[in-house]
Each structure stands twice: as C-alpha cells, then as structure tokens.
Amino acid sequence: MSKLAEMTKTYPQTELWNDSCSYKELSYSVERGATGATTNPVIVFNVLKKELPEWEDTIKKLVDENPTCTEDELAWMVIKALGANASTLLLDKFRASNGQLGRISFQTNAKYYQNSQKMVEQACDLAATVENSQVKVPASKAGIEAIEEMTYRGVSVNATVSFTVAQAIAVAEAVERGLKRRAAEGLDSTKMHPVCTIMSGRVDDYLRNFYGATDTLVSSEAYDMAGVAVMKKAYKLYKERGYRTKLLVAAFRNRHHFEEFIGGDIILTIPYGWQKKYDNSNVEIKDNMSRDVDKAILDELMTLEEFRKAYDENFPQEQFQYYGAFKATINQFLNGYDGLLQLLRKYMVK
C-alpha cells in the first residue's frame, strides 16, 4: 500500500488533496484516497504547459465561439473548463458527504487582492461553475472582509496567500461572522465547508531567503520546521476555539510537511511530484500532529523577528499584505496569470 493510501485509510480525518486541476494527476490522488483538489491561475498555466495538446481544441473552440472576448475573459473560461473537468472525479465524494468532501477550489484574480467587492463578485461567479466548488481568496485585509461576505452568501471559502497564525485566526473569525449572519436569516449552512490554507513551505522559503542575505546564522532544520511550527500553533488555537473552518497545509518543500501533520484533522494539498516522493519514502504513518515542535528548534526560530510575526496571533491585519511571504507569493501569482495570458494570446492573435 502506498504511504498516502495508508495515511488516508488509517487517519481519514487527515485529508489528501491534489494540488492541481490536472485530471491525470488527480486520478493518481483519488486512487490513494484524495478528497479534493485545488487550482489557481499559476496551476492552470503549468497544467496547460504540460498537457497543451489535450486542451488546444477546447481553447480554439472557446476562441471561435467568443469572437469578441478579451484575453482575460478567455483565461477565466479556460480556468473554469479545466476545473470543471477535474471536478467530475470528486462529485461522488461531494454528494455522499453532504458537501464536506470532494471539492475543487477555484481562485479569484490575484489582481483583486486589495478590493473586497471585486473578490466577492468573482467568487460568486466561480462558485457557480460546478456544484462542488470552493473559492480561494488571498488573506489580505480586503480578503478577510471578502471572506465574511462570501460565507454569508453561501460560498465555501478557501483562504490562500496565508502564512501567519494571525491570518488563520482572522479567516476563521470572518467565517464565523458570515455563518452567524446566515443563521440569523434562517439560511442553511450545513453543506458549506470553509477552509484556511497556511503555505507552510513558503514560510520556510521566505525566512531562508530573507535571513540568508544577512549575517544571521540559523540551522537548516530550524528553517525546515518554521512553517510546521506556525501551522501547529494555529491548529491548537482552532481546536481550542471550535472554529468551523478546517486548516489546510500547502507549499510542500520537505519531509516534515508531510509527516508532522499525519493524524491531524487537517487537509494536505500536495503537488503530484511530492505525492510520488512521499509514496516512495520511509515515513512511518503515525499520529504526529499532537507532537510539539522541538523546544530547541522553536527557541532558535524565535530569535528571528520575521518568524515571530508569523507566529504571533496578534499580528495586525493591516500588515498582512506587507509580510514578505505575502508579497513574494502575490507577485508570483500575478506573474503566473500574465504567463497564462501570454500562452492564450497566440490562439487569439491569428
């Protein structure tokens, strides 16, 4: 039995998602017990680069059927098409679980990260793409505002571009406010499944890059455990406070990002390449979620101001979008979206 299949069988509360809308890659994950998948414009761009021959006819058909569409409009039609195709692999799980499993996440345009109204409007449009949709918005200050309104409107959210305990708490509180507003109006929320991502590997990346350019010396093990420490603190707070939102680990970079979360009531959205690595590893499938980060490692990390920001549950919302990992990631998403537009442009400019 593969390691991933063993994990999902032994600890079904530790959900496996495929970090891609590729039908082929999701099929591999579903065979190992996957219960979800995620997309964003960068993921769609990368899938198209690998599987373009399979999607060229669809792209050409969309261009022919929509002769006045803009590049942006075409991009979102393609994003929806890839997501809808992959979503069919998850529909049975979605229907059998009353919406608690089997979802695919679409992501709003990264360009809207400072505009809550635009995020909400696009989120509602994306949510209507398939019945098992989930919609990602960045956990900026405007994104937190959007998450409350999206939840109120019945959209199952997946907060992204999130790296700090404070962002995770702000997301969960926004969801609670949205659910409370729905309840006050007698609106049903039983099928909703809110999620908050912490991009653990990108926390590690940011700290390593930031302090690597200074005279600070920190062990590689400390850097490799930084995102784990942030997630484990957020997880404890979520459990203590009973939030409806479920935490999700993203941005896999090392062995710890898999083994440290096994056994938790948590989602692991793992890229196909890392799934293959974990399947071929010697990681023991046992409950590690309840294991604290080694005190010596945490003490070392706490010497770093940028880690303390990520670890501080009171880090201010006004600063979310200025945290280094947020800036690096939102820029990558923006550049990836530009790459998607450039790829599609050749089908429009004939």
N, C-alpha and C positions, 0 to 999 in steps of 0.2 A: 504494500500500500504506500502511496506517495505521502510525503510529510504533510502536505496541505490537506489531503483527504483524511489523513489520520487526525489532524487538528480539528477539522470541521465535524468529524464524526464523534470525537471524544469531547470536544467543547463546542457544541453548536451555538453557544452564545458569542463565541469569537467568530464573527462573520468574515468570510473571504469575499472581497470584491475584485473584479478585474479593472485595472487602471487603464482602460482603453475601450473604445467602441468598436474595435476590430471583431468581426463575427468569429474569425478563426481563433483569435486569442481568447475571447470569451468562452468559446466552446471548450477549450482546454480547461479553463477555470471551473466551468459548470460541472464538468466531469469530476472535479475534485471538491465539489460542494459549494461553489460560489453562489452567492445570493444577491449580487448586484454588480453594477458597472458604472463607470464614470466617463464623462467626456469634457473637453474644453476645446477651444479653437486650436491650441497647440497640439493636442492629442489628435484631433481630426486632421490637421496638417501632416503630422507624422504618419498616420494611418494611410492617408492618400498617397504619400510618397512611396510607401511600401506596397500598396495594393492598387495603384492607379489604373492598371489595365482592367481591373474588375469594376471600376467606378466611372470610367470615361464615358460609357454610353449614357449613364444616368446624368452626368454633368452636361453632356451635349444635348440631351433631351430637355433638361431644365432651361438651358440657354435658348433652345428653339421655341419652347412653349412660353417663354417670358422675354420677348424681344426688347422690352423697354426697361428691364430690371437693371439695377446698379450692381457693381461688384459686391457691395455689402449685402444686398438682398440675395444675390446668388449664394454667397458664402453661408448665409443662415439657412437657405433651402438645403444646401448640401449637408450642413451640420445636422439638421433635422432628419435628413434621409439616412445618414449613417447611424444616428442614434436610434431611429425607428427600426431599422433593420436589426440591430443588435438587441433591441428590447424584446423581440419575439422569443429569445432564448430564456427570458426571465418571467414571462407572463404567467406561466403556471404557478410559479412560486408566489408571485404577487397576489393572484386570486385566491390561492389556498391559505394565505397568511393574513388575509384582510388588509393588505397593503403594508404589512410590516417587513416584508422581504420582497426581493425580486424587482428592485427599482433601478432605473438608469438615470444618471444625473446629467443634465444639460447645464451649461454655464453661460451666464449673461455676458454681454460685451464688456471686456475689461475697461474700455474707454468710459464706461459709465460709473466708475468706482467712487466718484465724488457726487453723484446725482441719484438720490434715493428714488425719486419719481420715475426716472428712466429705467432703473433696475426693476422696479415693481412692474411697470408696464411690460417690459420684455419678459420678465419672469412668468407673468400670467400667460403670455403668448407661448412661451416654450413649454409650460406645464400642460398646455392643451395638445401638444404634439402626439403623445401616447398616454394611455391610461396609467401606466406605471412610471410616470416621470417623477423626477426630483430636480430641483433647480438650485444651482450654485451661484452665490454672490460673494464678493470679497468682503472680509470682515473689517472694512474701514468704518469710520464713524457713520458715514452715509449708509453703508451696507447694514449696519446694526439697525438703523431706522427702517430700512427696506425689509429686513427680516421680520420685524414685528408686523408690518403691513402685509407682507406676503403670507405669513402664517394666518393672520386674520382672514385673508381672502381664500384660505384653504389650500395654499401651495405648500408642499412639503419641501423645506429648505435644506440645503447643504452648504453651510458657510465654508468659504475657502480663503486662500491667501491669509492664513491664520497660523500664528507661530507662538502665541503667548497665552499664559493662563488667563490673563485679563480678557483677551479676545474671546476665549472659550466661555468664560462666565458671562460676558456681555451678550453673546449669542444666545445662551441658554435662557437668560433673563428676558431677552427680547421675544423669544419663542413663547415663554410663559405668559407674557403680556398679550401676545396675539391670541393664544389659546383662551385666555380669560375673556377677551373681547368676544370671541366666538361663542363661548359658553353663555355669556350674558345675553346673547341674541338667540340662544337655542340652536346654534349651528353645530352639526356633528363634526367631531374631530377624531373619531375612532380609527379611521383609515390613514390618518396622517402619520408620517414617520420622519420627524426632523433630525438632522444630523449636523454635527460640527466637526470639521476637519482641523487637525493640527499637523502641519507639514514638518514632521519631526526631523527628517533628513535635511531640510532646508535651514532649520535652526543650526544644525551642526555645520553645514556649509558656510553659513553667514559668519558664525563665530570663528571658524578656522580661517576664513579669508580676511576677516577684519583684524584679528589679532596676529595673523601671520605677517601682516605688514607693519607690525610694531615690534618693540623689544620684549614683549610678553612671551613667556615660555609656559605652555600648558601641555600636558600629556595627550597623546593621540587618543587614549582611552577616554579621557575626560570629554574631548570634542565628540567622540562617537556616542557618548551617553547623554549629551546635552538635551537633545530632543526627547529622549526617553524620560529624562527627569521632568521636563515640562509637562509631558503627557501624563505621567503618573500622578503629579500633583493635581492637575486638572481633573483627572479621573476620580481621585479621592474626594474632591470637593463636589463633583457631580453626584456621587453616591451619597454623601452626607446630606445634600440638599434635595435629593429626589427629583432632579430635573427630568422632564420628558425627553429631552434631546439626547441622542446617543453620540459618543465621541468616535472619531474616525482617524486612523493613522495613515498618513500619506508621505510620499517622497522617501522611498526606501534607499538606503545607502550602505547598510551593513547588516551583519548577522543579528545584532541587538534589536533592530527594528522589527524583526520577526519574533524571536524567541522571548523577548522581555514582555510581550503583550499576550502571549498564549494563555488562555484560561479566562481572560477578561471579558466583560460584557461590552464588547468593543468591535469596531469594524477595521479590517486591514485591507486597504485598497492597493493591491500590489501589481506593479507592472509585470507583463508577461516574462521578461527576461529574468527578473528577480524571482518570480514563481519557479522558474526552471532551476535556478540556483538553490532555492530553499528545498525544492523537491529532492535534489541530489546532495543535500547536506547531511551532516550527522547530528543536527539539532534534535535534542530529546523533547518529545511532545509532552510537556508537563505544565502545570499552572505556575507561571512566573509573574503574573500580573500583580499578585499580592506581595511580591518581593520588593523591598525598598531598594532604591539606588544606593550603592555602597557609600557610606558616610565620607570616606576619604575622597572619593570622586566628586561628591556633591560639594564638599568643602573647597575643593580645587576650583570647581565651576563658580562658586560664589565669590571668588576673587575677581571675576570678570563682570564689569558693570553691564555690558550688553546681555549677559546671561541673566543677571539679576532683574533686568527689565522684563525679560521673557517669563521669569519665574514669579514675578510679583503680581498677585491677583488685583492689585490696586493701580496698576499701570494705566494712565488716563486714556480714555477713548480718543481724545483729540490727537494723541500721539500715535495711534495705531498705524496710520498710513505713512508715518515718517520713520517707523522702525526699519532698520537696514534690510532685514529679510523680506519685509513687505515691499520695499522699493525695488529690490532686485527681482522679486517674483512678478510683480505687476508689470515691470518693464519686459520681462521675458514673455509674458502673456501678450502684451501689446505687440512685440516684435513677431511672435508666432502668428498672431492674427494677420499682421502685414504680410507674412510669408504665405499664408493661405490665400490672401487676395491676389498675390503675385502668381501663385500657381493657377488660380482660376482665370486670371486675366487672359491667358493665351487662348482660352476657349471662347472668350467674348470678342477679342480683337482678331478678326479673321482676315 
